[in-house]
Amino acid sequence: EAESEEGAGSRTKLSFKELVSQASLFFLAGNDTSSFVLAVLAYLLARHQDVQDRLIAEIDRELGPDATSPGTLAPTPTSSSSPSTAAAAATTASSPLSSSPLGKTAPPPLNYDSIQKLHLMKACVLEALRLHPVISVFTRQALESTEIAGYPIPAGAGVYVPVKSVCSDPDLYPEPELFKPERFLKGHLESLMTDSASGGVGLGSAMFLPFGVGPRSCIGMRLGMYQVMMVMAAVLKKVRFVSAPGEINIPRAVMFGIPPFSEPLMVEVEAREQL
C-alpha cells in the first residue's frame, strides 16, 4: 500500500487501482513517447543528410570530440617507462583540463547545461514532433459556455483539439509537409512564444500543440525534451543514420493515444570514424 498527503497533517492510502493507474501513466508517458520521438527523428535525419551534417557539426562544436574517439586518449605508461614518465602520463590522464597528449581541453560533459547549447538539436526535435506528433488529438472539457469561430460550446461539452491539423496548417508553417528544423530557430516564427534558450518557438505556444497547451499541458515536456536530446546527442557522437533499402514513408493512423507504426521504421547506422 502507499500513502499520499491530502492537506496539512492528513494522509490517505492509495488503492491498488490508483497505484496501477499511476504506474501505467509513468510507463506510457516516460517510455513510449520518448522512444517514439527518437525513432521518428532518426528516420528523418537518415532522409535529410544535410540536416544531419549540420547537427553533427553542432554537437562536435559544442560538446567536443568524443572522449573515446581515436587521438583523444592520454598516453598509457608501459613497463619500460621511467617512473617520472609514468607519473606524468597518469597526471595527464586524470587532469580535468586535458584528455589528449596535446593537452587539449577535455570535452564538456553531456549534461543538462551542455545540452542547452544544442539549438539545432532542439529545433530538430520540435520539427519531428510537429510533423509526427505523438498524439494526433487531445480532449478538453468546457468549464463554461463560450463560442469559438461562431460555434457555440455549451458548458460541460467535450472539445477535441486537432494537434496534427494545427501543426500542418500552412498559414502557421509554410510548406508544412517538409522537414525544416530552421522553423524553430531564432529569427523564424517570431509571432510564437519564445524561450530564453534559443529565442525560437516556445514549448507552450498555442500554435505548437504536441505537448498540449495551458495549465494542463504535458507535465513532463521539458524532461522529455532533455531526454530525447541527451540520447540523440550521445548516439550522434558515435554514428550517423542512413536510409535503409526499401524505406517507406512513415505510416501512421490518426487515433487517440500513441498510434503504432503499421510497419517498422528501418534505418541503418554507420560508424562516424569510417566516413
Sequence and secondary structure as in RCSB ss.txt:
>XXXX:A:sequence
EAESEEGAGSRTKLSFKELVSQASLFFLAGNDTSSFVLAVLAYLLARHQDVQDRLIAEIDRELGPDATSPGTLAP
TPTSSSSPSTAAAAATTASSPLSSSPLGKTAPPPLNYDSIQKLHLMKACVLEALRLHPVISVFTRQALESTEIAG
YPIPAGAGVYVPVKSVCSDPDLYPEPELFKPERFLKGHLESLMTDSASGGVGLGSAMFLPFGVGPRSCIGMRLGM
YQVMMVMAAVLKKVRFVSAPGEINIPRAVMFGIPPFSEPLMVEVEAREQL
>XXXX:A:secstr
 EEEE STT EEEE HHHHHHHHHHHHIIIIIHHHHHHHHHHHHHHH HHHHHHHHHHHHHHH S TTSTT S  
   TTS HHHHHHHHHHHH TT SSTT       SSHHHHTT HHHHHHHHHHHHHS S SEEEEE SS EEETT
EEE TT EEEEEHHHHHT TTTSSSTTS  GGGGSTTS TTS B TTTSSB TT TT  TT  STTS TTHHHHH
HHHHHHHHHHHTTEEEEE TT         SS    SS   EEEEEGGG 
